Amino acid sequence: MKPAKVIDADGHICEPERVWTEYTSAKYRDAVLQVRTENGRSSLAIEGQSRMAGDGPGPAQACIPGGMGPSGQSLTWKDILPGGYDPQAR
């Protein structure tokens, strides 16, 4: 029997924080998703309002080794490994 070909479509990615601001026209820059880091923790804001609370950068925690560990960690968007957004780094 031939081995089955498998395509893994569950590749977790986390865009680098600059994506939303650098690639958005100045007119909309204040309204798009923004990463804010305060007191050693990152959160997401949309239209200037924080949309996340918790211990780290939300969904991005899945792209940080150990990021889904116990709460109380100080995680920021900068902790994401390049392989989380750059296919060449995987």
Contacts in CASP RR format, 6 or more apart in sequence:
PFRMAT RR
TARGET T0000
AUTHOR 0000-0000-0000
METHOD contacts of the structure
MODEL  1
MKPAKVIDADGHICEPERVWTEYTSAKYRDAVLQVRTENGRSSLAIEGQS
RMAGDGPGPAQACIPGGMGPSGQSLTWKDILPGGYDPQAR
12 62 0 8 1.000
12 63 0 8 1.000
12 84 0 8 1.000
13 63 0 8 1.000
13 84 0 8 1.000
13 85 0 8 1.000
14 57 0 8 1.000
14 59 0 8 1.000
14 60 0 8 1.000
14 62 0 8 1.000
14 63 0 8 1.000
14 77 0 8 1.000
14 80 0 8 1.000
14 84 0 8 1.000
14 85 0 8 1.000
15 85 0 8 1.000
16 77 0 8 1.000
16 80 0 8 1.000
16 85 0 8 1.000
17 34 0 8 1.000
17 35 0 8 1.000
17 42 0 8 1.000
17 77 0 8 1.000
17 78 0 8 1.000
20 32 0 8 1.000
20 33 0 8 1.000
20 34 0 8 1.000
20 35 0 8 1.000
21 29 0 8 1.000
21 32 0 8 1.000
21 34 0 8 1.000
24 32 0 8 1.000
30 47 0 8 1.000
30 48 0 8 1.000
31 46 0 8 1.000
31 47 0 8 1.000
31 48 0 8 1.000
32 46 0 8 1.000
33 44 0 8 1.000
33 45 0 8 1.000
33 46 0 8 1.000
34 44 0 8 1.000
34 45 0 8 1.000
34 46 0 8 1.000
34 48 0 8 1.000
35 42 0 8 1.000
35 43 0 8 1.000
35 44 0 8 1.000
35 45 0 8 1.000
35 57 0 8 1.000
35 77 0 8 1.000
36 42 0 8 1.000
36 43 0 8 1.000
36 44 0 8 1.000
36 45 0 8 1.000
36 50 0 8 1.000
37 43 0 8 1.000
37 76 0 8 1.000
37 77 0 8 1.000
37 78 0 8 1.000
39 74 0 8 1.000
40 74 0 8 1.000
40 76 0 8 1.000
41 54 0 8 1.000
41 55 0 8 1.000
41 56 0 8 1.000
41 57 0 8 1.000
41 74 0 8 1.000
41 75 0 8 1.000
41 76 0 8 1.000
42 56 0 8 1.000
42 57 0 8 1.000
42 58 0 8 1.000
42 60 0 8 1.000
42 75 0 8 1.000
42 76 0 8 1.000
42 77 0 8 1.000
42 78 0 8 1.000
43 50 0 8 1.000
43 51 0 8 1.000
43 52 0 8 1.000
43 53 0 8 1.000
43 54 0 8 1.000
43 56 0 8 1.000
43 57 0 8 1.000
43 58 0 8 1.000
44 50 0 8 1.000
44 51 0 8 1.000
44 52 0 8 1.000
44 57 0 8 1.000
44 58 0 8 1.000
45 51 0 8 1.000
52 58 0 8 1.000
54 71 0 8 1.000
55 61 0 8 1.000
55 71 0 8 1.000
55 72 0 8 1.000
55 73 0 8 1.000
55 74 0 8 1.000
55 75 0 8 1.000
56 73 0 8 1.000
56 74 0 8 1.000
56 75 0 8 1.000
56 76 0 8 1.000
57 64 0 8 1.000
57 75 0 8 1.000
57 76 0 8 1.000
57 77 0 8 1.000
57 79 0 8 1.000
57 80 0 8 1.000
60 75 0 8 1.000
60 77 0 8 1.000
60 80 0 8 1.000
61 67 0 8 1.000
61 68 0 8 1.000
61 75 0 8 1.000
62 68 0 8 1.000
63 80 0 8 1.000
63 81 0 8 1.000
63 83 0 8 1.000
63 84 0 8 1.000
63 85 0 8 1.000
64 75 0 8 1.000
64 79 0 8 1.000
64 80 0 8 1.000
64 81 0 8 1.000
65 81 0 8 1.000
67 73 0 8 1.000
67 75 0 8 1.000
67 79 0 8 1.000
81 89 0 8 1.000
82 89 0 8 1.000
83 89 0 8 1.000
83 90 0 8 1.000
84 90 0 8 1.000
END
